[in-house]
Amino acid sequence: MSGPDSVRTQSASVPTIRPAAIGDVPYMHELIESHSRVGNLLPRPMSELYRHLRDFFVIEIDGKVAAIGALEIFTEDLGEVRSLVVAERYGRKGLGSLLVRRIIGEAGRIGLRRLMALTYAPAFFHRLGFRTVPIDTLPEKVWNVCLKCYKYQNCDETAVVLQLEHHNMPSRGAQDEPDNLAT
């Protein structure tokens, strides 16, 4: 498997969504770091990715990691779409939507009632049924994660939430993907 910088742009292969594996971690880290350097995503050390490996899904195309996303669980009620990144060469092809739909399905399967994200691309999440909420309505996130973040006093992300028990996910295509998706 090659890293995200070597992914081909003209692939005839069908994307495969699967749980992340140990061998994916260096490529996951590379994707996250490339987006954190420009301020689109908080950095995550490789050791954290290994510890949270079971939270992650990857999209693989032609044996290469093209996109990643995680489901982090806070309580019996709330989970978060986290570290959602699509390799630049695969942007606007619907991979972000595919991953979020997979994460929504997994959240529902295990019994979560709400799914949230902090994002710079709220319109993307709105198209998938999420709604914008004040961040202070998510104390599970604020007190467990945000409080430790260097952006805590000046957070510039938008909080979005999806109620899973009444969720009817709209069907959308690649044209709905933001150019450079990172949460």
JOLINQUI-V79616 format. One record per residue. RES is the residue in three letters. PHI is phi in whole degrees, -180 to 180 (* if undefined). PSI is psi as a letter, one per 30 degrees, with the letter a starting at -180 (NA if undefined). Layout:
# JOLINQUI-V79616
RES | PHI | PSI
RES | PHI | PSI
This chain:
# JOLINQUI-V79616
MET | * | k
SER | -101 | l
GLY | -76 | l
PRO | -63 | f
ASP | -74 | f
SER | -107 | g
VAL | -70 | k
ARG | -84 | k
THR | -93 | f
GLN | -114 | i
SER | -99 | k
ALA | -93 | f
SER | -77 | l
VAL | -83 | k
PRO | -64 | k
THR | -115 | k
ILE | -98 | k
ARG | -150 | l
PRO | -62 | k
ALA | -66 | l
ALA | -122 | l
ILE | -51 | e
GLY | -66 | f
ASP | -81 | f
VAL | -56 | e
PRO | -59 | e
TYR | -74 | e
MET | -61 | e
HIS | -62 | e
GLU | -61 | e
LEU | -63 | e
ILE | -62 | e
GLU | -62 | e
SER | -63 | e
HIS | -84 | e
SER | -73 | e
ARG | -61 | f
VAL | -101 | g
GLY | 85 | g
ASN | -87 | f
LEU | -157 | k
LEU | -76 | k
PRO | -68 | l
ARG | -136 | k
PRO | -67 | l
MET | -57 | e
SER | -60 | e
GLU | -69 | e
LEU | -64 | e
TYR | -63 | e
ARG | -64 | e
HIS | -108 | g
LEU | -53 | e
ARG | -68 | f
ASP | -80 | f
PHE | -97 | k
PHE | -117 | l
VAL | -126 | l
ILE | -107 | k
GLU | -113 | k
ILE | -131 | k
ASP | 53 | h
GLY | 78 | g
LYS | -119 | k
VAL | -72 | j
ALA | -106 | f
ALA | -161 | l
ILE | -140 | l
GLY | -165 | l
ALA | -129 | l
LEU | -113 | j
GLU | -101 | k
ILE | -102 | k
PHE | -100 | e
THR | -143 | a
GLU | -66 | f
ASP | -105 | e
LEU | -125 | k
GLY | -128 | l
GLU | -131 | k
VAL | -78 | k
ARG | -135 | l
SER | 53 | h
LEU | -84 | j
VAL | -141 | k
VAL | -114 | k
ALA | -56 | k
GLU | -50 | e
ARG | -68 | f
TYR | -109 | g
GLY | -63 | l
ARG | 62 | h
LYS | -116 | g
GLY | 89 | g
LEU | -69 | e
GLY | -61 | e
SER | -62 | e
LEU | -58 | e
LEU | -66 | e
VAL | -64 | e
ARG | -61 | e
ARG | -65 | e
ILE | -66 | e
ILE | -60 | e
GLY | -61 | e
GLU | -67 | e
ALA | -61 | e
GLY | -66 | e
ARG | -60 | e
ILE | -88 | f
GLY | 101 | g
LEU | -67 | l
ARG | -104 | f
ARG | -136 | k
LEU | -131 | k
MET | -125 | l
ALA | -151 | k
LEU | -106 | k
THR | -147 | l
TYR | -98 | f
ALA | -126 | i
PRO | -61 | e
ALA | -61 | e
PHE | -58 | e
PHE | -69 | e
HIS | -59 | e
ARG | -65 | f
LEU | -99 | g
GLY | 101 | f
PHE | -75 | l
ARG | -127 | k
THR | -73 | k
VAL | -137 | l
PRO | -66 | k
ILE | -62 | f
ASP | -71 | f
THR | -85 | g
LEU | -123 | i
PRO | -62 | f
GLU | -60 | e
LYS | -76 | e
VAL | -59 | e
TRP | -81 | f
ASN | -97 | f
VAL | -126 | e
CYS | -59 | e
LEU | -57 | f
LYS | -91 | f
CYS | -83 | k
TYR | -66 | f
LYS | -95 | g
TYR | -50 | e
GLN | -76 | f
ASN | -135 | h
CYS | -65 | k
ASP | -113 | g
GLU | -93 | l
THR | -103 | k
ALA | -87 | k
VAL | -129 | k
VAL | -136 | k
LEU | -121 | k
GLN | -83 | j
LEU | -77 | e
GLU | -67 | f
HIS | -119 | g
HIS | -81 | k
ASN | -129 | j
MET | -71 | k
PRO | -69 | l
SER | -92 | k
ARG | -133 | l
GLY | -110 | a
ALA | -64 | f
GLN | -64 | f
ASP | -88 | f
GLU | -79 | k
PRO | -66 | l
ASP | -57 | e
ASN | -138 | i
LEU | -83 | k
ALA | -153 | k
THR | -129 | NA
